Amino acid sequence: MSELHPATRGFAAADVYERGRPDYPAAAIARIVSRLELGRGRTVLDLAAGTGKLTRLLVPSEANLIALEPVPEMRAQLERRVPGVATIAGAAERIPLADGYLDGVTVGQAFHWSKQDDALREIHRVLRPGAGLALIWNARDERHPLQAALSEIIDPLEGDMPRRRQGNWKTLLAESGLYQRSERFLFEHLQAVDEQGLVERVLSISLIAASSETVRADIEARVRALAREAEHPLRLPYMTELYIGFAN
């Protein structure tokens, strides 16, 4: 996230991202709040916060939230959607906070974009000893026929784009030497969409958002065709993956 992958320029379409992406399951948020002991008097950084999809769900914890987001368009959306939360520019590898300043760090749908070893060291630097790091992703459940059909459209375009599935995140935390008691949790999640919502879910993928107008138009047409053929109401299932470790 410091030297942004070229595909991340697609995140400039922050309005599409905001409309197209799902939130996170309540049980996963409850687990983060519980394991990181979020609450009054605790200071937590939501790293690579995007439009605030995760940030806004942490507000009820009453922790002191800071949202860091490197893409200006995303940060502007976040400030509109989650007023009252402090926002800063920065990157996972260069966090503009003092050593041991934080009682927790969360990263939603984004850690795979970072230089992971550098990011884990930098996050460790700003966490107090014993404080928790939570990495969370909504993974499309490709056992579902609509999700499988979407993958047939999306996967050929990936190229060298970083992806969540490329990492063994529990092992990465455990073997870093910086975090202990690494944990993995799974939660079922469901996103209800209409035809336009399905299109925006796909167009919100950074590589597609950064593609030419011709490519985007072709993808949109194919997704609309899927939407019209699929069983209604349209539902997109996910397996939400949550990984937690605690700073040594």
Secondary structure, 3 states (H helix, E strand, C coil): CCCCCHHHHHHHCHHHHHHHCCCCCHHHHHHHHHHCCCCCCCEEEEECCCCCCCHHHHHHHCCEEEEECCCHHHHHHHHHHCCCCEEECCECCECCCCCCCEEEEEEECCHHHCCHHHHHHHHHHHEEEEEEEEEEEEEECCCCHHHHHHHHHHHHHCCCCCCHHHCCHHHHHHHCCCEEEEEEEEEEEEEEECHHHHHHHHHCCHHHHCCCHHHHHHHHHHHHHHHHHCCCCEEEEEEEEEEEEEEC
